[in-house]
């Protein structure tokens, strides 16, 4: 089918889905394929559940007038998103980074929504499928969009930029994430910098944390707006209290403003300042910026505080890499209180660096007294050779242990990669 003709269909049926289990109210189902699934098989089911059309790329699954046959479903999804992107005359902010990009994206979206009709990446849909879906969710009345971009290999951020075409860019930070795919830290730097490269080539601007020397160096030739704790930043503030929920002071044009957040961890300061900076740049009223940030509640296992009947849990187990793991542990150790425990799950996708990086994490804790540490996963078990800490091959083993131990009156940090599924331990703490 001609792309323009498909676009006319999309305009009349703008709800997009790639999951046949969802209710698709008169929208379009894209029958994507993967290593372990074939969406073509579910095209008929999607039509039965309310989809107006199903885009397929295998002729044998043509079931009625609602099916549209294309050469490749994923390519068609991306091409349609790019065609739609060219019709949009609104600012698009692209966000990537090793840590904090999802929280930062959500904070920015909350702030901008105080003034604009705002669209943003839902959940963690930040890859070669999620980014085009996010673009196609932008409606004609949308005034600004915030698109998150993730990657674990070279060239992926560049490809996503070609689809999303951001006018503005923000890299939260660059750390030791996805080393298996990027090769080494220099590979991470090169990959994340693809956003800066695109912005420079297309005469856009970037928002930069001026407390970060690497980002400052990488962005020096690009028009930029800075934020952070340094007084020379275009938007600056400082941490007022980091015990419990983070409280900061923003040095605004109208004087110092105190913001009491519902986020814990000093490492969230730069995420908050990014949202303040972008809101301020786009003319959101200062009181609205403050209210948006104070009202924001973390979710999806990111910087959540969970009070159970027996313990307080600092839940940050959506994902983990060496950089975020160290930040989370050091912040937790800084918190007041004596009865502390850590549940640490393996950091995945580190390749040949896995043993070294897990050992580095354990070295942070070697001299800590009165800290109970539970390690989960084969990599931490391997690094814990002298059995300094308790270790478990998987989450199920830890759960059996906790059912017997029944810890109480403690503060727990729960941190690990998503694949370890540490959320399963919450009911047992």
VENSUL-V648048 format. One record per run of one state. SS is the DSSP state (H for helix, E for strand, - for the rest). FROM is the first residue (numbers start at 0). LEN is the number of residues. Records with the same first field share a line. If there is no record, write none. Layout:
SS=FROM-LEN + FROM-LEN
This chain:
-=0-2 + 12-3 + 17-10 + 30-2 + 33-4 + 48-4 + 56-2 + 61-5 + 69-3 + 87-3 + 96-4 + 112-5 + 120-9 + 136-7 + 148-7 + 164-3 + 171-7 + 182-2 + 201-3 + 209-3 + 218-5 + 228-6 + 241-3 + 252-2 + 264-1 + 281-4 + 295-8 + 307-4 + 316-5 + 334-5 + 345-5 + 365-5 + 376-1 + 383-6 + 392-2 + 405-5 + 415-2 + 420-1 + 428-1
H=2-10 + 38-10 + 58-3 + 72-15 + 100-12 + 129-7 + 155-9 + 178-4 + 184-17 + 212-6 + 265-16 + 285-10 + 321-13 + 350-15 + 377-6 + 394-11 + 417-3 + 421-7
E=15-2 + 27-3 + 32-1 + 37-1 + 52-4 + 66-3 + 90-6 + 117-3 + 143-5 + 167-4 + 204-5 + 223-5 + 234-7 + 244-8 + 254-10 + 303-4 + 311-5 + 339-6 + 370-6 + 389-3 + 410-5
